[in-house]
Protein backbone atom coordinates (compact mmCIF):
# COMPACT_ATOMS: atom_id res chain seq x y z
CA UNK A 1 0.00 0.00 0.00
CA UNK A 2 1.09 3.56 -0.72
CA UNK A 3 -0.02 5.87 2.08
CA UNK A 4 0.21 9.61 2.39
CA UNK A 5 0.16 9.95 6.18
CA UNK A 6 -0.40 13.71 6.40
CA UNK A 7 -1.46 16.71 4.35
CA UNK A 8 1.12 18.25 2.01
CA UNK A 9 1.41 21.98 1.37
CA UNK A 10 2.45 21.51 -2.30
CA UNK A 11 0.77 19.25 -4.83
CA UNK A 12 2.67 15.96 -4.99
CA UNK A 13 1.97 13.57 -7.86
CA UNK A 14 2.77 9.85 -8.04
CA UNK A 15 2.88 9.23 -11.79
CA UNK A 16 3.37 6.21 -14.08
CA UNK A 17 3.45 3.64 -11.27
CA UNK A 18 1.89 0.21 -11.05
CA UNK A 19 0.49 -0.25 -7.55
CA UNK A 20 -0.67 -3.81 -7.01
CA UNK A 21 -1.15 -6.74 -4.68
CA UNK A 22 -1.59 -4.64 -1.54
CA UNK A 23 -3.62 -6.00 1.35
CA UNK A 24 -5.27 -4.22 4.27
CA UNK A 25 -6.00 -6.56 7.18
CA UNK A 26 -6.39 -4.23 10.19
CA UNK A 27 -9.39 -2.04 10.92
CA UNK A 28 -8.35 1.58 10.20
CA UNK A 29 -9.19 4.24 12.76
CA UNK A 30 -10.27 6.90 10.25
CA UNK A 31 -8.75 5.98 6.91
CA UNK A 32 -7.51 3.09 4.88
CA UNK A 33 -6.96 1.57 1.45
CA UNK A 34 -5.34 -1.58 0.19
CA UNK A 35 -3.75 0.21 -2.77
CA UNK A 36 -3.35 3.99 -2.29
CA UNK A 37 -4.46 6.28 0.52
CA UNK A 38 -4.23 10.00 -0.30
CA UNK A 39 -4.47 13.13 1.79
CA UNK A 40 -4.50 16.87 0.96
CA UNK A 41 -2.30 17.79 -2.06
CA UNK A 42 -1.69 14.16 -3.03
CA UNK A 43 -2.52 12.69 -6.44
CA UNK A 44 -2.02 9.52 -8.46
CA UNK A 45 -1.75 10.13 -12.20
CA UNK A 46 -1.28 7.80 -15.19
CA UNK A 47 -1.08 4.84 -12.82
CA UNK A 48 -2.28 1.24 -12.95
CA UNK A 49 -3.79 0.29 -9.60
CA UNK A 50 -4.82 -3.35 -9.50
CA UNK A 51 -5.29 -6.52 -7.46
CA UNK A 52 -5.41 -4.80 -4.07
CA UNK A 53 -7.62 -6.32 -1.36
CA UNK A 54 -9.21 -5.07 1.84
CA UNK A 55 -9.85 -8.06 4.09
CA UNK A 56 -13.55 -8.82 4.55
CA UNK A 57 -13.17 -8.39 8.32
CA UNK A 58 -12.35 -4.68 7.81
CA UNK A 59 -15.85 -3.22 7.81
CA UNK A 60 -15.02 0.50 8.09
CA UNK A 61 -16.85 2.54 5.46
CA UNK A 62 -13.72 4.68 5.02
CA UNK A 63 -11.92 1.94 3.10
CA UNK A 64 -11.44 1.57 -0.65
CA UNK A 65 -9.85 -1.32 -2.50
CA UNK A 66 -7.71 0.56 -5.01
CA UNK A 67 -7.80 4.24 -4.00
CA UNK A 68 -9.11 5.98 -0.89
CA UNK A 69 -9.04 9.63 0.07
CA UNK A 70 -10.43 11.74 2.90
CA UNK A 71 -11.06 15.49 2.63
CA UNK A 72 -8.57 16.49 -0.05
CA UNK A 73 -10.25 19.21 -2.19
CA UNK A 74 -8.42 18.50 -5.44
CA UNK A 75 -8.16 15.93 -8.24
CA UNK A 76 -6.81 12.90 -6.40
CA UNK A 77 -6.87 10.36 -9.27
CA UNK A 78 -6.24 11.41 -12.88
CA UNK A 79 -6.06 9.21 -15.98
CA UNK A 80 -5.63 6.00 -13.98
CA UNK A 81 -6.80 2.45 -14.57
CA UNK A 82 -8.21 1.04 -11.34
CA UNK A 83 -9.15 -2.61 -11.70
CA UNK A 84 -9.55 -5.95 -9.95
CA UNK A 85 -9.54 -4.45 -6.46
CA UNK A 86 -11.71 -5.63 -3.55
CA UNK A 87 -13.06 -3.94 -0.42
CA UNK A 88 -16.03 -3.99 1.90
CA UNK A 89 -17.02 -0.46 0.72
CA UNK A 90 -15.87 1.10 -2.55
CA UNK A 91 -14.34 -1.89 -4.28
CA UNK A 92 -12.31 0.23 -6.67
CA UNK A 93 -12.38 3.70 -5.13
CA UNK A 94 -13.76 5.38 -2.01
CA UNK A 95 -13.41 9.17 -1.74
CA UNK A 96 -14.80 11.50 0.88
CA UNK A 97 -15.00 15.26 1.14
CA UNK A 98 -16.16 18.41 -0.57
CA UNK A 99 -14.24 19.02 -3.79
CA UNK A 100 -12.45 15.66 -4.00
CA UNK A 101 -12.34 14.71 -7.72
CA UNK A 102 -11.70 11.47 -9.62
CA UNK A 103 -11.08 12.47 -13.24
CA UNK A 104 -10.67 10.61 -16.52
CA UNK A 105 -10.21 7.19 -14.92
CA UNK A 106 -11.30 3.68 -15.92
CA UNK A 107 -12.72 1.85 -12.91
CA UNK A 108 -13.40 -1.75 -13.87
CA UNK A 109 -13.72 -5.31 -12.59
CA UNK A 110 -13.65 -4.30 -8.93
CA UNK A 111 -15.94 -5.69 -6.23
CA UNK A 112 -17.21 -5.36 -2.71
CA UNK A 113 -17.32 -8.42 -0.52
CA UNK A 114 -20.44 -7.61 1.47
CA UNK A 115 -21.54 -4.02 1.00
CA UNK A 116 -22.19 -1.16 -1.41
CA UNK A 117 -20.24 0.52 -4.19
CA UNK A 118 -18.60 -2.16 -6.30
CA UNK A 119 -16.92 0.41 -8.53
CA UNK A 120 -16.75 3.63 -6.54
CA UNK A 121 -18.24 5.25 -3.48
CA UNK A 122 -18.49 9.06 -3.52
CA UNK A 123 -19.19 10.60 -0.13
CA UNK A 124 -20.12 14.04 1.10
CA UNK A 125 -19.46 16.31 -1.87
CA UNK A 126 -16.91 14.42 -3.97
CA UNK A 127 -17.03 14.21 -7.77
CA UNK A 128 -16.60 11.74 -10.64
CA UNK A 129 -15.86 13.35 -14.03
CA UNK A 130 -15.20 11.90 -17.52
CA UNK A 131 -14.81 8.37 -16.19
CA UNK A 132 -15.77 4.87 -17.28
CA UNK A 133 -17.19 2.63 -14.54
CA UNK A 134 -17.75 -0.86 -15.94
CA UNK A 135 -18.08 -4.51 -15.02
CA UNK A 136 -17.85 -3.95 -11.28
CA UNK A 137 -19.81 -6.03 -8.78
CA UNK A 138 -21.25 -5.45 -5.33
CA UNK A 139 -22.00 -8.42 -3.16
CA UNK A 140 -24.63 -6.18 -1.63
CA UNK A 141 -26.15 -3.02 -3.11
CA UNK A 142 -24.96 -0.70 -5.92
CA UNK A 143 -22.70 -2.38 -8.42
CA UNK A 144 -21.37 0.77 -10.11
CA UNK A 145 -21.48 4.18 -8.38
CA UNK A 146 -22.78 4.94 -4.90
CA UNK A 147 -23.23 8.50 -3.67
CA UNK A 148 -23.84 9.35 -0.04
CA UNK A 149 -23.58 12.18 2.48
CA UNK A 150 -25.15 15.61 2.84
CA UNK A 151 -23.06 17.76 0.48
CA UNK A 152 -23.75 17.74 -3.28
CA UNK A 153 -21.74 15.02 -5.05
CA UNK A 154 -21.53 15.12 -8.84
CA UNK A 155 -21.24 12.56 -11.63
CA UNK A 156 -20.60 14.25 -15.01
CA UNK A 157 -19.87 12.84 -18.49
CA UNK A 158 -19.50 9.27 -17.26
CA UNK A 159 -20.28 5.88 -18.79
CA UNK A 160 -21.63 3.44 -16.21
CA UNK A 161 -22.03 0.07 -17.91
CA UNK A 162 -22.19 -3.62 -17.15
CA UNK A 163 -22.10 -3.36 -13.38
CA UNK A 164 -23.94 -5.83 -11.13
CA UNK A 165 -25.33 -5.97 -7.61
CA UNK A 166 -26.50 -9.06 -5.76
CA UNK A 167 -28.85 -6.68 -3.91
CA UNK A 168 -30.43 -3.47 -5.21
CA UNK A 169 -29.28 -1.09 -7.96
CA UNK A 170 -26.88 -2.25 -10.64
CA UNK A 171 -25.82 1.15 -11.97
CA UNK A 172 -25.96 4.24 -9.73
CA UNK A 173 -27.49 4.86 -6.35
CA UNK A 174 -27.71 8.18 -4.52
CA UNK A 175 -28.39 7.59 -0.83
CA UNK A 176 -27.84 11.09 0.51
CA UNK A 177 -29.90 14.21 0.05
CA UNK A 178 -28.25 15.97 -2.90
CA UNK A 179 -26.59 15.06 -6.21
CA UNK A 180 -25.87 16.31 -9.72
CA UNK A 181 -26.05 13.57 -12.37
CA UNK A 182 -25.33 15.20 -15.74
CA UNK A 183 -24.53 13.93 -19.26
CA UNK A 184 -24.15 10.30 -18.16
CA UNK A 185 -24.93 7.05 -19.96
CA UNK A 186 -26.09 4.31 -17.60
CA UNK A 187 -26.68 1.12 -19.59
CA UNK A 188 -26.62 -2.64 -19.26
CA UNK A 189 -26.33 -2.76 -15.48
CA UNK A 190 -27.91 -5.57 -13.49
CA UNK A 191 -29.39 -6.19 -10.09
CA UNK A 192 -30.27 -9.65 -8.86
CA UNK A 193 -32.86 -8.63 -6.28
CA UNK A 194 -36.40 -8.85 -7.66
CA UNK A 195 -39.88 -8.23 -6.28
CA UNK A 196 -40.76 -4.79 -4.97
CA UNK A 197 -37.40 -3.30 -5.91
CA UNK A 198 -37.23 -4.67 -9.46
CA UNK A 199 -37.27 -1.12 -10.81
CA UNK A 200 -33.89 -0.30 -9.29
CA UNK A 201 -31.62 -1.96 -11.84
CA UNK A 202 -30.45 1.29 -13.43
CA UNK A 203 -30.60 4.28 -11.09
CA UNK A 204 -31.97 5.00 -7.65
CA UNK A 205 -32.17 8.61 -6.52
CA UNK A 206 -33.45 8.60 -2.98
CA UNK A 207 -33.94 12.17 -1.81
CA UNK A 208 -35.07 12.52 1.77
CA UNK A 209 -35.08 16.30 1.33
CA UNK A 210 -35.68 18.66 -1.56
CA UNK A 211 -33.10 18.44 -4.32
CA UNK A 212 -32.51 22.12 -3.57
CA UNK A 213 -30.59 23.13 -6.67
CA UNK A 214 -29.03 19.80 -7.67
CA UNK A 215 -29.70 18.40 -11.15
CA UNK A 216 -30.51 15.18 -13.05
CA UNK A 217 -30.24 16.19 -16.71
CA UNK A 218 -29.09 14.98 -20.15
CA UNK A 219 -28.72 11.34 -19.13
CA UNK A 220 -29.37 8.12 -21.03
CA UNK A 221 -30.74 5.23 -18.92
CA UNK A 222 -31.17 2.16 -21.09
CA UNK A 223 -31.27 -1.63 -21.07
CA UNK A 224 -30.69 -2.22 -17.38
CA UNK A 225 -31.59 -5.65 -16.12
CA UNK A 226 -33.27 -7.31 -13.15
CA UNK A 227 -32.46 -11.01 -13.13
CA UNK A 228 -32.64 -11.89 -16.82
CA UNK A 229 -35.24 -9.27 -17.75
CA UNK A 230 -34.78 -5.72 -18.97
CA UNK A 231 -36.29 -3.64 -16.20
CA UNK A 232 -39.66 -2.04 -16.91
CA UNK A 233 -38.51 0.99 -14.93
CA UNK A 234 -35.00 2.30 -15.35
CA UNK A 235 -35.08 4.94 -12.64
CA UNK A 236 -36.60 4.94 -9.19
CA UNK A 237 -37.04 8.30 -8.81
CA UNK A 238 -36.57 11.71 -8.55
CA UNK A 239 -39.75 13.13 -7.07
CA UNK A 240 -37.77 15.79 -5.22
CA UNK A 241 -36.24 17.16 -8.43
CA UNK A 242 -38.38 19.97 -9.86
CA UNK A 243 -38.89 19.52 -13.60
CA UNK A 244 -40.35 23.01 -13.90
CA UNK A 245 -37.09 24.48 -12.63
CA UNK A 246 -35.02 22.42 -15.07
CA UNK A 247 -33.59 20.24 -12.33
CA UNK A 248 -34.88 17.13 -14.11
CA UNK A 249 -34.95 17.41 -17.88
CA UNK A 250 -33.70 16.10 -21.23
CA UNK A 251 -33.23 12.52 -20.04
CA UNK A 252 -33.77 9.50 -22.28
CA UNK A 253 -35.06 6.74 -20.03
CA UNK A 254 -36.64 3.33 -20.66
CA UNK A 255 -39.38 3.37 -18.03
CA UNK A 256 -39.37 5.28 -14.79
CA UNK A 257 -41.25 5.73 -11.58
CA UNK A 258 -42.40 9.33 -11.40
CA UNK A 259 -43.57 11.95 -13.86
CA UNK A 260 -42.58 11.59 -17.50
CA UNK A 261 -39.58 13.53 -18.83
C-alpha positions in Angstrom: 0.0 0.0 0.0 1.1 3.6 -0.7 0.0 5.9 2.1 0.2 9.6 2.4 0.2 9.9 6.2 -0.4 13.7 6.4 -1.5 16.7 4.4 1.1 18.2 2.0 1.4 22.0 1.4 2.4 21.5 -2.3 0.8 19.2 -4.8 2.7 16.0 -5.0 2.0 13.6 -7.9 2.8 9.9 -8.0 2.9 9.2 -11.8 3.4 6.2 -14.1 3.4 3.6 -11.3 1.9 0.2 -11.1 0.5 -0.3 -7.6 -0.7 -3.8 -7.0 -1.1 -6.7 -4.7 -1.6 -4.6 -1.5 -3.6 -6.0 1.4 -5.3 -4.2 4.3 -6.0 -6.6 7.2 -6.4 -4.2 10.2 -9.4 -2.0 10.9 -8.4 1.6 10.2 -9.2 4.2 12.8 -10.3 6.9 10.3 -8.7 6.0 6.9 -7.5 3.1 4.9 -7.0 1.6 1.5 -5.3 -1.6 0.2 -3.8 0.2 -2.8 -3.3 4.0 -2.3 -4.5 6.3 0.5 -4.2 10.0 -0.3 -4.5 13.1 1.8 -4.5 16.9 1.0 -2.3 17.8 -2.1 -1.7 14.2 -3.0 -2.5 12.7 -6.4 -2.0 9.5 -8.5 -1.7 10.1 -12.2 -1.3 7.8 -15.2 -1.1 4.8 -12.8 -2.3 1.2 -13.0 -3.8 0.3 -9.6 -4.8 -3.4 -9.5 -5.3 -6.5 -7.5 -5.4 -4.8 -4.1 -7.6 -6.3 -1.4 -9.2 -5.1 1.8 -9.9 -8.1 4.1 -13.6 -8.8 4.6 -13.2 -8.4 8.3 -12.4 -4.7 7.8 -15.8 -3.2 7.8 -15.0 0.5 8.1 -16.9 2.5 5.5 -13.7 4.7 5.0 -11.9 1.9 3.1 -11.4 1.6 -0.6 -9.9 -1.3 -2.5 -7.7 0.6 -5.0 -7.8 4.2 -4.0 -9.1 6.0 -0.9 -9.0 9.6 0.1 -10.4 11.7 2.9 -11.1 15.5 2.6 -8.6 16.5 -0.1 -10.3 19.2 -2.2 -8.4 18.5 -5.4 -8.2 15.9 -8.2 -6.8 12.9 -6.4 -6.9 10.4 -9.3 -6.2 11.4 -12.9 -6.1 9.2 -16.0 -5.6 6.0 -14.0 -6.8 2.4 -14.6 -8.2 1.0 -11.3 -9.2 -2.6 -11.7 -9.5 -6.0 -9.9 -9.5 -4.4 -6.5 -11.7 -5.6 -3.6 -13.1 -3.9 -0.4 -16.0 -4.0 1.9 -17.0 -0.5 0.7 -15.9 1.1 -2.6 -14.3 -1.9 -4.3 -12.3 0.2 -6.7 -12.4 3.7 -5.1 -13.8 5.4 -2.0 -13.4 9.2 -1.7 -14.8 11.5 0.9 -15.0 15.3 1.1 -16.2 18.4 -0.6 -14.2 19.0 -3.8 -12.4 15.7 -4.0 -12.3 14.7 -7.7 -11.7 11.5 -9.6 -11.1 12.5 -13.2 -10.7 10.6 -16.5 -10.2 7.2 -14.9 -11.3 3.7 -15.9 -12.7 1.8 -12.9 -13.4 -1.7 -13.9 -13.7 -5.3 -12.6 -13.6 -4.3 -8.9 -15.9 -5.7 -6.2 -17.2 -5.4 -2.7 -17.3 -8.4 -0.5 -20.4 -7.6 1.5 -21.5 -4.0 1.0 -22.2 -1.2 -1.4 -20.2 0.5 -4.2 -18.6 -2.2 -6.3 -16.9 0.4 -8.5 -16.7 3.6 -6.5 -18.2 5.2 -3.5 -18.5 9.1 -3.5 -19.2 10.6 -0.1 -20.1 14.0 1.1 -19.5 16.3 -1.9 -16.9 14.4 -4.0 -17.0 14.2 -7.8 -16.6 11.7 -10.6 -15.9 13.4 -14.0 -15.2 11.9 -17.5 -14.8 8.4 -16.2 -15.8 4.9 -17.3 -17.2 2.6 -14.5 -17.7 -0.9 -15.9 -18.1 -4.5 -15.0 -17.9 -4.0 -11.3 -19.8 -6.0 -8.8 -21.3 -5.4 -5.3 -22.0 -8.4 -3.2 -24.6 -6.2 -1.6 -26.2 -3.0 -3.1 -25.0 -0.7 -5.9 -22.7 -2.4 -8.4 -21.4 0.8 -10.1 -21.5 4.2 -8.4 -22.8 4.9 -4.9 -23.2 8.5 -3.7 -23.8 9.4 0.0 -23.6 12.2 2.5 -25.1 15.6 2.8 -23.1 17.8 0.5 -23.8 17.7 -3.3 -21.7 15.0 -5.1 -21.5 15.1 -8.8 -21.2 12.6 -11.6 -20.6 14.2 -15.0 -19.9 12.8 -18.5 -19.5 9.3 -17.3 -20.3 5.9 -18.8 -21.6 3.4 -16.2 -22.0 0.1 -17.9 -22.2 -3.6 -17.2 -22.1 -3.4 -13.4 -23.9 -5.8 -11.1 -25.3 -6.0 -7.6 -26.5 -9.1 -5.8 -28.9 -6.7 -3.9 -30.4 -3.5 -5.2 -29.3 -1.1 -8.0 -26.9 -2.2 -10.6 -25.8 1.2 -12.0 -26.0 4.2 -9.7 -27.5 4.9 -6.3 -27.7 8.2 -4.5 -28.4 7.6 -0.8 -27.8 11.1 0.5 -29.9 14.2 0.1 -28.3 16.0 -2.9 -26.6 15.1 -6.2 -25.9 16.3 -9.7 -26.1 13.6 -12.4 -25.3 15.2 -15.7 -24.5 13.9 -19.3 -24.1 10.3 -18.2 -24.9 7.0 -20.0 -26.1 4.3 -17.6 -26.7 1.1 -19.6 -26.6 -2.6 -19.3 -26.3 -2.8 -15.5 -27.9 -5.6 -13.5 -29.4 -6.2 -10.1 -30.3 -9.6 -8.9 -32.9 -8.6 -6.3 -36.4 -8.8 -7.7 -39.9 -8.2 -6.3 -40.8 -4.8 -5.0 -37.4 -3.3 -5.9 -37.2 -4.7 -9.5 -37.3 -1.1 -10.8 -33.9 -0.3 -9.3 -31.6 -2.0 -11.8 -30.4 1.3 -13.4 -30.6 4.3 -11.1 -32.0 5.0 -7.6 -32.2 8.6 -6.5 -33.5 8.6 -3.0 -33.9 12.2 -1.8 -35.1 12.5 1.8 -35.1 16.3 1.3 -35.7 18.7 -1.6 -33.1 18.4 -4.3 -32.5 22.1 -3.6 -30.6 23.1 -6.7 -29.0 19.8 -7.7 -29.7 18.4 -11.2 -30.5 15.2 -13.1 -30.2 16.2 -16.7 -29.1 15.0 -20.2 -28.7 11.3 -19.1 -29.4 8.1 -21.0 -30.7 5.2 -18.9 -31.2 2.2 -21.1 -31.3 -1.6 -21.1 -30.7 -2.2 -17.4 -31.6 -5.7 -16.1 -33.3 -7.3 -13.2 -32.5 -11.0 -13.1 -32.6 -11.9 -16.8 -35.2 -9.3 -17.7 -34.8 -5.7 -19.0 -36.3 -3.6 -16.2 -39.7 -2.0 -16.9 -38.5 1.0 -14.9 -35.0 2.3 -15.4 -35.1 4.9 -12.6 -36.6 4.9 -9.2 -37.0 8.3 -8.8 -36.6 11.7 -8.6 -39.7 13.1 -7.1 -37.8 15.8 -5.2 -36.2 17.2 -8.4 -38.4 20.0 -9.9 -38.9 19.5 -13.6 -40.4 23.0 -13.9 -37.1 24.5 -12.6 -35.0 22.4 -15.1 -33.6 20.2 -12.3 -34.9 17.1 -14.1 -35.0 17.4 -17.9 -33.7 16.1 -21.2 -33.2 12.5 -20.0 -33.8 9.5 -22.3 -35.1 6.7 -20.0 -36.6 3.3 -20.7 -39.4 3.4 -18.0 -39.4 5.3 -14.8 -41.3 5.7 -11.6 -42.4 9.3 -11.4 -43.6 12.0 -13.9 -42.6 11.6 -17.5 -39.6 13.5 -18.8 
